[in-house]
Amino acid sequence: MHTLTFLEPGHFHATLTLRAAHLAVAPEVFVYASAGPELDDFLALIERFNRRAERPTDWRPRVRLS
């Protein structure tokens, strides 16, 4: 099983890699970032993917603030 790590995911394109579940990727997503609106937006998009009615994902962000 592979894992995904995001370092300072300041652009929404970083989240687009999570719009669909990947069978070979663990649901835990490691995020290393500074607190702020960019991190908040990143996590909000992940939550939208997880809660959508059609093909929801099950990403579980593990955030470490820098």
Secondary structure, DSSP 4 states (H G I P E B T S, - for coil): -EEEEEES--STHHHHTTSS--TTEEEEEEEEE-SSHHHHHHHHHHHHHHH-SSS----EEEEEE-
